[in-house]
Amino acid sequence: MKIQITVNGTPRELDLPGLRRLLDVLREDLGLTGTKEGCGEGECGACTVLLNGKAVNACLVPVCQLDGAFITTVEGLTSEEGLDQLQEAFVREGGIQCGICTPGILLTAKELLDTNKEPTPEEIRRHLAGNLCRCTGYSKIVASVAAAAARRRAR
Amino acid sequence: MNGMLLLDKVPVERPALLQEALSALARVSNKPTILAGGTDLMVSMERGLLVPQGILDISRLDELRKIENLPDRVVVGALATYAEIISHPGMPEVLVTAARTIGATQIQNRGTLGGNIANGSPAGDTLPVLLALDAQIEVASVRGARMIPFKNFYTGYRTTSMADNEMILDIQIPVLPDGTKTWFRKVGARQAQTISKVVFCGRALLTPDKTVSDIRLAVGSVAPTVVHLPKTEAFLRNQPLSEKVIAEANRKARKEVTPIDDVRSTADYRRMVVGNLVGRFLTNLQQGD
């Protein structure tokens, strides 16, 4: 099945089986290994990417539904100027330990901040409830997202 | 990953028009499996529980995404996602509450109301809401469309009363009489990303002196399908709510369900929670305005 997708701003034309997972397209076909597989069942959120601006589990999206799609992965957050504000906030606030959940967390957080400029800690936790972290206990993740939101508002 | 190679060979059809989808479903052989948001189907395929003969991807049927507020009812297209339902004005409050408890952000962005119904899990979170609110399901085949009252939709475990050439078009929820109270509660191991131990939706209309004039108590995860509690409801009808009546309703509700032990919970716990949720719903009604 031929599809046209745009990944991190770059248009691509691919010919792949209709049920191939977006997760495998990103990691195997496009070499973008920033998106991780944690469970393959949509329970852990490690594979979260933005599909037309919305956070989704890439392990649950098949190729057949990707024609015309705009995908943002963690690789798409960094620019020539360096890390984006969310990424910097996580580094500054200590919201990362092993890092395996981080790409998914960053993209879910990006969806939140793109739609809610001043999320409360409760709103942050609720929005990120689909992203599991085994290391941090979540406090610094919440603090990092709040710090990024504050920085954005200060701009 | 043998399963993945098999899935690579599964043909996928992506009709742009409803009629094409219905024709595909009407085929006598090579009947395809419908794919909407994929949050159930992709998991079944990943676990090797299902290798479909073919996939009918209905995601291009934009007319099935519409959500409409009409004077006498709300019409929610089968492809409306939980996120769309949550953010749409004028949705029944308990439907929004239920949608917010499904998975988390990522699942809510993809999962559909039609999918929740067609998948027909005994634990489907929207199902007690649809039962409590007397929803109607509009289904269609090449022979035309018809309405199925939600209370008649399931005939058994994960078995619907749709013919094998039918698919869900939309869900129609009537506007409730003025003064109707509703309440939803999902009890699970976690606040998100959890299948329920018990999931409940209640609907009631009281007279000014707190006598129950109409009541529906719908529960999931306690039977092979979503159920309501006709005996407890009959007991409550025309009763003035008092602590004594509420306690008796709690007891009756526990006796009316026959849940099982499974990985998530025990029959005993489920019975207790059903009684307590009914009790809490009634107490809220008694103490409310």
Interface residues (C-beta under 8 A of the other chain):
Chain A: M1 P17 G18 L19 R20 R21 G40 E41 G42 E43 G45 T48 L51 K54 A55 V56 N57 C59 L60 V61 P62 C64 Q65 T108 E111 R126 H127 L128 A129 G130 N131 L132
Chain B: L7 D8 K9 V10 P11 V12 R14 L35 G38 T39 M42 V43 M45 E46 R47 I55 D57 S59 A83 G103 A104 T105 Q106 I107 N109 R110 Q191 A192 Q193
